[in-house]
Amino acid sequence: MKKTSQNENFKYFAKLSGSAFASFVKINILASVSTVLVFIIEFFLLSKDIDAGSSGHASASPFLVTMFLSRPIGSILWYISAIVSPILFFSLGNKYIISKIANKLITDKSEKLLNPLLDRILAKFQEKQTETVRNSGDFALAQLRIIHGLKNAKNENKWLRRVLVFGLKKIKLDDVDFSDQNQNFAEIIKVKTHLGLQDISAPDRKIILIPIACQWIILLFIWFTNF
């Protein structure tokens, strides 16, 4: 029975990893194509009226300086877009994938896999924790230690660990009464993590499409203005 359950979990996580990889590839292909196209078209638009013979014969630097002096706003937008876009797409892509996996795991495996892992991590933490949590500073420090312990639990499934870390980081302390000496710190962490995970909805593709739309809006600005 246990072996059957392990096989089912292995197949489930293999499918989950495949889905995550497919999403990663799709997002990066779409973002890369958009970024490269916009970069090339914008460069052509910004440089089409510049005399390359007099400004760019020696090196690219004089040419770029001339382009900036000719179209300062457009050149700055072009440069910022070229530098920021890859970083932004990588960050948002990871966030989208984690949210997608988290939503799937919470829906399918919360009771069977997520909760038991959180219980194990909290039990290990409590074995080493000797200080009482008296304020938000103590709580934040303990929270960081739990997250660190979870990240280092290499024997546990990486997707389960990443989802729980995601939930632990969403913990809010607004209604925690630190003056109550009888409260159970581990129980607070558990409840707060569950609440944080429950708030994770299915990710919206707009998180990727909006930056792409911004790229093309900048392109249109450069195309139809002389700034």
C-alpha positions as CSV (number, residue, x, y, z in Angstrom):
1,M,0.0,0.0,0.0
2,K,2.8,2.4,0.9
3,K,4.7,1.5,-2.2
4,T,1.6,2.2,-4.3
5,S,1.2,5.5,-2.7
6,Q,4.9,6.4,-3.3
7,N,4.5,5.5,-7.0
8,E,1.4,7.6,-7.3
9,N,3.2,10.6,-5.7
10,F,6.2,10.0,-8.0
11,K,4.0,10.1,-11.1
12,Y,2.1,13.1,-9.7
13,F,5.3,15.1,-9.1
14,A,6.8,14.1,-12.5
15,K,3.7,15.4,-14.2
16,L,3.8,18.6,-12.0
17,S,7.5,19.1,-12.9
18,G,6.7,18.6,-16.6
19,S,3.9,21.2,-16.4
20,A,6.2,23.7,-14.7
21,F,8.9,23.1,-17.3
22,A,6.5,23.6,-20.1
23,S,5.2,26.8,-18.6
24,F,8.8,28.0,-18.1
25,V,9.6,27.4,-21.7
26,K,6.5,29.0,-23.1
27,I,6.9,32.1,-20.9
28,N,10.6,32.5,-21.9
29,I,10.1,31.9,-25.6
30,L,7.2,34.5,-25.7
31,A,9.2,37.0,-23.6
32,S,12.4,36.5,-25.6
33,V,10.8,36.9,-28.9
34,S,9.0,40.0,-27.8
35,T,12.1,41.5,-26.2
36,V,14.4,40.8,-29.2
37,L,11.8,42.1,-31.8
38,V,11.1,45.3,-29.8
39,F,14.8,45.9,-29.2
40,I,15.7,45.6,-32.9
41,I,12.8,47.7,-34.2
42,E,13.3,50.4,-31.6
43,F,17.0,50.6,-32.4
44,F,16.2,50.9,-36.1
45,L,13.6,53.7,-35.4
46,L,16.0,55.6,-33.1
47,S,19.0,55.4,-35.4
48,K,17.4,55.7,-38.9
49,D,18.1,59.4,-39.2
50,I,21.7,59.3,-37.8
51,D,24.6,59.5,-40.2
52,A,26.4,56.3,-39.3
53,G,29.5,57.3,-41.4
54,S,30.3,60.3,-39.2
55,S,29.2,59.1,-35.8
56,G,29.8,55.4,-35.7
57,H,32.8,54.7,-37.9
58,A,35.3,54.5,-35.0
59,S,33.2,52.6,-32.4
60,A,29.6,52.2,-31.2
61,S,30.0,54.7,-28.4
62,P,29.8,57.9,-30.5
63,F,26.9,56.5,-32.4
64,L,25.0,55.7,-29.2
65,V,25.8,59.2,-27.8
66,T,24.5,60.8,-31.0
67,M,21.4,58.7,-30.8
68,F,20.8,59.7,-27.2
69,L,21.3,63.4,-28.1
70,S,18.9,63.1,-31.0
71,R,16.2,61.1,-29.2
72,P,16.9,61.3,-25.4
73,I,13.6,60.1,-24.1
74,G,13.2,57.3,-26.6
75,S,16.8,56.2,-26.1
76,I,16.4,56.1,-22.3
77,L,13.2,54.0,-22.7
78,W,15.0,51.7,-25.2
79,Y,17.9,51.2,-22.9
80,I,15.8,50.6,-19.8
81,S,13.5,48.2,-21.6
82,A,16.5,46.2,-22.9
83,I,18.1,45.9,-19.5
84,V,15.0,45.5,-17.3
85,S,12.9,43.2,-19.5
86,P,14.9,40.0,-19.1
87,I,15.2,40.4,-15.3
88,L,11.5,41.3,-15.0
89,F,10.3,38.4,-17.2
90,F,12.5,35.9,-15.3
91,S,11.2,37.1,-11.9
92,L,7.5,37.2,-13.0
93,G,7.8,33.9,-14.8
94,N,9.1,32.2,-11.6
95,K,6.3,33.8,-9.6
96,Y,3.7,32.6,-12.1
97,I,5.0,29.1,-12.1
98,I,5.3,28.9,-8.3
99,S,1.7,30.2,-8.0
100,K,0.5,27.7,-10.5
101,I,2.2,24.8,-8.8
102,A,1.1,26.0,-5.4
103,N,-2.5,26.3,-6.4
104,K,-2.4,22.8,-7.9
105,L,-0.7,21.2,-4.8
106,I,-3.1,23.0,-2.4
107,T,-6.1,21.7,-4.4
108,D,-4.8,18.1,-4.9
109,K,-2.4,17.3,-2.0
110,S,-2.9,19.7,0.9
111,E,-4.0,17.1,3.4
112,K,-1.9,14.2,2.3
113,L,1.5,15.9,1.6
114,L,1.7,19.6,2.5
115,N,0.3,19.4,6.1
116,P,2.4,16.4,7.2
117,L,5.6,18.1,5.8
118,L,4.8,21.3,7.7
119,D,4.2,19.3,10.9
120,R,7.6,17.6,10.5
121,I,9.4,20.8,9.9
122,L,7.8,22.5,12.9
123,A,8.5,19.5,15.1
124,K,12.2,19.7,14.2
125,F,12.2,23.4,14.9
126,Q,10.6,23.0,18.3
127,E,13.3,20.5,19.3
128,K,16.0,23.1,18.8
129,Q,13.9,26.2,19.9
130,T,14.5,27.1,23.5
131,E,13.6,30.8,23.6
132,T,10.0,32.0,24.0
133,V,8.5,34.1,21.2
134,R,7.7,37.4,23.0
135,N,7.4,39.9,20.2
136,S,7.2,40.3,16.4
137,G,11.0,40.4,16.2
138,D,11.3,37.0,17.9
139,F,8.5,35.7,15.6
140,A,10.2,37.0,12.4
141,L,13.5,35.4,13.5
142,A,11.8,32.1,14.2
143,Q,10.0,32.3,10.9
144,L,13.3,32.8,9.1
145,R,14.8,29.8,10.9
146,I,11.8,27.6,9.9
147,I,12.1,28.7,6.3
148,H,15.9,28.0,6.4
149,G,15.2,24.6,7.8
150,L,12.6,23.9,5.1
151,K,14.9,24.9,2.3
152,N,17.7,22.7,3.7
153,A,15.4,19.6,4.0
154,K,16.8,18.1,0.8
155,N,15.2,14.7,1.5
156,E,11.7,16.3,1.0
157,N,10.2,17.0,-2.4
158,K,11.4,20.3,-3.8
159,W,7.9,21.5,-4.9
160,L,6.4,20.9,-1.5
161,R,9.3,22.8,0.1
162,R,8.9,25.7,-2.3
163,V,5.2,25.9,-1.8
164,L,5.5,25.9,2.0
165,V,8.2,28.5,1.9
166,F,5.9,30.6,-0.3
167,G,3.1,30.2,2.3
168,L,5.4,30.9,5.2
169,K,6.5,34.2,3.6
170,K,2.9,35.3,3.4
171,I,2.3,35.0,7.2
172,K,0.9,38.2,8.7
173,L,1.1,39.0,12.4
174,D,-1.7,41.6,12.7
175,D,-3.9,39.6,15.1
176,V,-1.2,37.8,17.1
177,D,-1.3,38.6,20.8
178,F,2.3,38.3,22.0
179,S,1.3,39.0,25.6
180,D,-0.5,35.7,25.8
181,Q,2.0,33.3,27.3
182,N,-0.2,30.3,26.7
183,Q,-0.4,30.5,23.0
184,N,1.2,27.7,20.9
185,F,3.8,29.2,18.5
186,A,3.8,26.1,16.2
187,E,0.1,26.2,15.9
188,I,0.1,29.9,15.0
189,I,2.7,29.2,12.3
190,K,0.6,26.3,11.0
191,V,-2.7,28.2,10.9
192,K,-1.1,31.3,9.4
193,T,0.6,29.2,6.7
194,H,-2.6,27.5,5.8
195,L,-4.4,30.8,5.5
196,G,-1.6,32.2,3.4
197,L,-1.7,29.2,1.1
198,Q,-5.5,29.3,0.8
199,D,-5.3,32.9,-0.4
200,I,-3.2,31.7,-3.4
201,S,-5.6,31.7,-6.4
202,A,-4.9,30.3,-9.9
203,P,-2.3,32.6,-11.4
204,D,-3.4,35.1,-14.0
205,R,-1.5,35.2,-17.3
206,K,-1.8,39.0,-17.3
207,I,1.2,39.0,-15.0
208,I,3.2,38.1,-18.1
209,L,1.1,39.8,-20.8
210,I,1.1,43.3,-19.1
211,P,5.0,43.7,-19.3
212,I,4.9,42.5,-23.0
213,A,2.1,45.1,-23.7
214,C,4.3,47.8,-22.0
215,Q,7.2,46.9,-24.3
216,W,5.0,47.4,-27.4
217,I,3.6,50.6,-26.0
218,I,7.1,52.0,-25.6
219,L,7.8,50.9,-29.2
220,L,4.7,52.8,-30.4
221,F,5.8,55.9,-28.5
222,I,9.2,55.8,-30.1
223,W,7.6,55.1,-33.5
224,F,5.1,58.0,-33.4
225,T,7.1,60.7,-31.6
226,N,10.5,62.4,-32.0
227,F,11.4,62.6,-28.4
